[in-house]
Amino acid sequence: MRDENISRRNFLKSLAVAVPAGSALLQVEVVYAADLPKLDPADPAAKALLYVHDAADVDTSNPMAARFEAGQNCANCVQIQGEDGAEWRPCGIFPGKSVAAAGWCSVWAPMP
């Protein structure tokens, strides 16, 4: 049967190894919205969701854009992230990219 009592010395030795290894796993890189590349409307995901940089350019003849109404844009969509008033902001639909606050896509949903 194994001795269940861990000596203080052995415990501290194992802790000395575990803490640096664990802290290396917890390092997080901070990414600012200004550092994100702007979403290209030609990107396959952007095209599939009818993304445009300016909501005035929405092709309302496309059935997927039939629910578009004047006044809808990325800045007032529930998916937008980042700082209010910024011209380009992160979006939950297009991770790792920023979208134009004046833009629109077919996933637009009103803020509560």
JORA-V439183 format. One record per backbone hydrogen bond with DSSP energy under -1.0 kcal/mol. CO is the residue of the C=O (numbers start at 0). NH is the residue of the N-H. If there is no record, write none. Layout:
co-><CO:CO>
nh-><NH:NH>
This chain:
co-><6:7:8:9:10:11:12:13:14:16:17:18:19:20:31:32:36:39:42:43:44:45:46:48:51:53:54:57:58:61:62:64:68:72:73:76:78:82:86:88:89:93:97:98:99:100:101:102:103:104:108>
nh-><10:11:12:13:14:15:16:17:18:20:21:22:23:24:34:35:97:42:46:47:48:50:49:105:103:56:57:59:61:64:65:67:71:75:76:79:91:85:100:98:80:96:38:88:102:74:54:73:51:107:77>
